[in-house]
Amino acid sequence: MSCSKWPSGRRAACWAGLAMLLATAANAATPAPSTAHTVTFDRHSLIIDGKPTYIWSGSFHYWRLPSPESWKDVLQKMKAAGFNAVEIYFDWGYHSPKRGVYDFTGIRDVDRLLDMARDVGIYVIARPGPYINAETDAGGFPGWLVSTAGKPRSTAPEYTAAYQEWMTQIDRIIARHQITDGRGTVLLYQVENEFYNDSPDGRAYMQALEDKARADGITVPLFGNHNTNFFEGVGKLDMPGYDSYPMDFDCTRPDRWNAVYDFASERRGLKDTPLFFPEYQGGAFDVWGGPGYEACRKLTGPAFERVFYEATMASGSTMQNFYMTYGGMNWGWLSSPGVYTSYDYGAAITTSRQLTPKYDQQKLIGYMTRAAAPLARTDAVGTWVPDNPRLRVTARVNPDDGTRFYILRHADAADTTDDATHLKIALGKNGDTTIPLAPGTAIHINGRDSKVLLANFKFGQQDLVYSTSELLTQLHTGDRDIAVLYGRPGEDGETVLRYDDRPTVRVLDGKVETRWDAAAHTLRLNYRHDGLAKVEINGGKAPLLLLLGDNAAATRFWQLGATDEPVLLRGPYLARTAERHGGVLALTGDADRAGELEVFAPTGTRQVTWNGKSLQTTASASGSLLSRIDGPSPVALPALDAWHVTDGAPEIATTFDDRAWQATDRTSTPNDYWDHKLPILDSDDYGFHHGHVWYRGHFTATGKETAIQLSANLGVHLGNHGIFTAWINGHFLGNNPSGSQQFPIDPAWLKKGGDNVVSVLVENTGHLQEEHNGAFREPRGLLSARLEGSQAVIRWKIQGNTGGEDLVDPMRGPFNIGGLYGERNGWHLPGFKDSDWAKATLPRTTDKPGMDWYRTTFKLDIPDGQDAPIAIRIHDAVPLHYRAIVFINGWQIGRYISDVGPQTDFELPPGLLNRHGENTIAIASWSTAQDGGLGEVTLVMQGNYTTGLR
């Protein structure tokens, strides 16, 4: 389609219409590639289609974002930050509620996820387990596996049959998305996870997993993150890998730094594979009662990223994956014991999908790994020490083209002083020199900082001798090369380029001094990093536009691949896609406010659109196109001031009818954690694997009962934050957070010679992660009960989620609800009628231990083309003793413990939230003592952006 032949009065409308069409196409699925690709490797790097490639990857858990519409948002944000790969765990338990039952639809549609990755243009590193750890329930093992026989992660026949069932299901999906088949972007496949069993059985198990993957059609390289295991012999992997978390996970001391470990010896020990980090620290998980994720983000903030990520480069790594880049949320009962609803992880992208300063820093390094292609193939080389002994430098050289990389930081990485130095560097055939050359200047290294400086680097048609600024990116567009260099604000910068003859230099913006050395054929530019300077250089093989900025300026640049040539733009909060057809350049992205958009576009670009809207542009002196983009419209959130409330624990009453409940009558179990005592009360043995479970025990009282001893396993870990509460004949006995307690019985409560009822509500906080001993099979729920003063037998019945493993709500899946009365009767669902419930206002307190359910509705009308992350906030002005689970439109998106914390805000993922209409909040509040209730509940806006993602 061309608008040039339209009548002049209608061309603008034509261009605008075409731009909207292109912007829509940019977000639509693209046909699968038809060309198969090769994936090999050598001691330096992964090699894709014969090209050494630096892998800059981040972890993302689709199952912690129950909103497929948002998966593409995360993937595009990763791609925009320079990531060329995403590492994805596939959670067995998330897809299999019952043996033989697998669900890959809706929020579990990993086919769709992998198609999105292909469309976004990002490689996938697949991690299907069977075990994944990930601070998730049972480390990703399904609930039904708890009650099977066979040692996990071994060659036991029972376990083998189970995991092969899973691999058959997931491998057939992964296989059809492999890059080697030309239908997708799956690049690598991990075998098992953090498996360190180097015994004969462990090796046989690994070999069986590898053989199964190959038999299922997996053709990409197989790797592991088992550190020094499975390098050779039975179970040998194609590519081994290391996990490293140098800051550990204590976010209570976010200013503490550990030493940098030098992986150079590991690099030297890898004779034919690259140094690969399947997991390098990208944040840290937080625990119940912890300091919150902003503390974790500070612990692993931009300074940490600069120093530690560049240190792995200095060791020779060319494959880095950061765990996590987007963490998401433990919605429902996904978490393992210890961690709470948010799995934000202090990552570069928050749970609400917002960008952080950590994202900016990862982008600065990520762009460099892509722009400096020689970095994918380097060897360690000796170099001179800095003239400042507080600093250290590591040098690496590309053996093919001589490009040198100098990684400079403090000798003590935790040093907080600011220092300056000069460096002596090698210039290949041109000898060596000490930089910077300009009098009165130096290279500065702030406390806890690091820099990667280049020398002997050829890009486009340019020859960079060296620069004391860092490279952000370089590209060729139109008839010229463009390079972006940056440094810390206020610091000196010096860049030297080589030319056959003296070039013409024009400073377009900023203050830049130039000096031509005729003998050396070099042009030297000296400047201070302050805002953005622009320099145009002509006279070489191709014109060069140098953009010299400080860190803040550099982070506002975005490079996108258009249809035929790359595009560089500056200004917006986020740039997503670029499509070029004829003279129309259609851009999509996000803006947090109105502001300038500068586009360095290919020659012949006549029209620029932003999210489908035609922009008025003017040409700048540097040849860019300048325009302005709009910010978001205000969004008003409604008050939550009309609540309905009702009692939610009729199970407490003696009159409650539990005849339909399951009797705890199992007399054996294959679970080797069974202590061989009867009755078996473990909720997993009765198909109830997640959430709350009710027990009702009936006994005939003699009148001599003085107390009852109750023991339970609550899944406590990293702090005792599970709990159970108990009643006898409707009288509150008390609660216990640690697992076992004797409760006194008032004789007046008993019905001598009659039926007496003990009601116990137990919270299952998740199954332990499996390491090597079957700990995920620890019993959950009641373990035992004994009456004091009487030999009366208690006959127990149990009730968890309706249907147990046979889900009544397969769309939301096995983790969404437990066995509360309200959950079993649909009180969490938006269609439930609560008009006969009592009216209430919040906050509300109660002196009655038990369960209350609260419901309210609210309406939203978020403007189209805007992304406005919203959360539910619970606030308690005074300490109370209750714990709540929060539902939005039937989806459980939060678990709150009022006296533990730290989480008070619970994100409402797009897709679960009705942006244009009515929404329902349901909250089940479990008062565990006489000072319970529910605090103030409000909606909070976490951000507001115009967006090109629909």
Summary of the structure (lengths in Angstrom):
residues: 950
radius of gyration: 30.7
end to end distance: 24.2
largest distance: 110.3
contacts: 3399
relative contact order: 0.10
helix: 18%
strand: 35%
